[in-house]
Amino acid sequence: MTHGEKPQGRDWLWSSTSLALLGFLAIAAFFMFTEHRAHFFGILPYLLLLACPLLHLFMHGKHGGHGGGDGGRADRPETHKHDHHGDEK
């Protein structure tokens, strides 16, 4: 590349077509935000409520679930013996 040449990517960015496209996209983004802001804020509480079970579902894989940290092994000694037949003495 000689001293007077510009990189080819910068030519497209500063062309009149790309500047017009960028201007149109900026205007469209502005109107999309202003016109649909009420819809977004209206659904925001439901998104927060939806986040609770999703976080519960995805975060329990980190500590072994509800088993108390031992991975829920079946060979652990039981601490509470219950007679389910009603024959307690």
Backbone torsions as a table, in degrees:
resi	resn	phi	psi	omega
1	MET	NA	131.2	-179.9
2	THR	-87.8	178.6	-174.8
3	HIS	-65.1	-34.8	-174.8
4	GLY	-89.2	-5.9	-177.0
5	GLU	-85.8	144.9	175.2
6	LYS	-102.8	152.9	173.8
7	PRO	-62.0	144.1	-173.9
8	GLN	-66.1	-31.9	179.6
9	GLY	-65.7	-34.3	-179.5
10	ARG	-73.6	-26.7	178.2
11	ASP	-64.1	-42.5	-179.1
12	TRP	-68.6	-39.3	-177.5
13	LEU	-62.2	-36.9	-176.8
14	TRP	-98.6	10.8	177.1
15	SER	-75.0	160.4	-177.8
16	SER	-66.2	-32.1	178.7
17	THR	-66.1	-45.8	-178.5
18	SER	-69.8	-36.3	177.1
19	LEU	-65.3	-39.2	177.0
20	ALA	-65.5	-41.7	178.6
21	LEU	-63.8	-44.5	178.6
22	LEU	-63.7	-38.8	176.7
23	GLY	-64.2	-44.1	178.0
24	PHE	-62.0	-43.0	179.3
25	LEU	-65.2	-36.6	177.8
26	ALA	-65.9	-43.0	178.3
27	ILE	-65.4	-43.2	179.0
28	ALA	-62.7	-41.6	178.8
29	ALA	-64.4	-39.3	178.6
30	PHE	-61.6	-48.9	-178.3
31	PHE	-70.3	-33.8	175.7
32	MET	-63.0	-40.9	179.7
33	PHE	-67.6	-47.6	-175.7
34	THR	-69.6	-36.3	-177.3
35	GLU	-80.4	-27.9	-175.5
36	HIS	-110.8	11.5	179.1
37	ARG	-62.5	-40.5	-179.7
38	ALA	-64.3	-36.8	178.1
39	HIS	-65.1	-41.6	-179.4
40	PHE	-65.5	-47.8	-178.7
41	PHE	-69.8	-25.4	176.8
42	GLY	-70.9	-32.3	-178.1
43	ILE	-93.9	-9.8	-176.9
44	LEU	-57.4	-43.8	177.9
45	PRO	-61.1	-36.0	178.8
46	TYR	-69.4	-34.1	176.6
47	LEU	-66.5	-37.0	177.2
48	LEU	-67.3	-39.7	176.9
49	LEU	-66.5	-35.6	177.8
50	LEU	-68.6	-29.6	-179.6
51	ALA	-67.1	-29.3	-178.0
52	CYS	-61.8	-55.4	179.4
53	PRO	-67.3	-30.3	178.2
54	LEU	-66.8	-42.6	177.0
55	LEU	-65.1	-39.6	177.8
56	HIS	-61.5	-42.9	-178.9
57	LEU	-66.4	-45.4	-174.3
58	PHE	-84.0	-25.1	-175.4
59	MET	-86.5	-18.5	-179.4
60	HIS	-72.8	-13.9	175.4
61	GLY	-70.4	-16.5	-176.6
62	LYS	-78.2	-29.8	-175.0
63	HIS	-122.8	17.6	173.0
64	GLY	88.5	16.2	176.8
65	GLY	79.9	-153.4	-176.8
66	HIS	-91.8	9.9	-175.1
67	GLY	-76.2	-4.8	177.4
68	GLY	92.0	14.4	174.3
69	GLY	101.5	-13.9	-179.9
70	ASP	-95.8	9.9	177.4
71	GLY	80.6	7.8	178.3
72	GLY	72.9	36.0	-178.0
73	ARG	-67.3	143.6	-179.6
74	ALA	-82.9	-15.1	-175.1
75	ASP	-91.3	8.2	179.4
76	ARG	-78.5	148.5	179.7
77	PRO	-69.3	141.0	179.0
78	GLU	-79.5	138.7	-180.0
79	THR	-95.1	-25.4	-179.0
80	HIS	-120.5	112.8	176.8
81	LYS	-94.8	122.0	177.9
82	HIS	-119.1	135.0	174.3
83	ASP	-92.7	111.3	-175.3
84	HIS	-84.8	3.6	-178.1
85	HIS	-101.8	-0.6	178.2
86	GLY	82.1	15.9	-179.1
87	ASP	-100.2	44.3	-178.4
88	GLU	-75.1	140.7	-178.1
89	LYS	-113.6	NA	NA
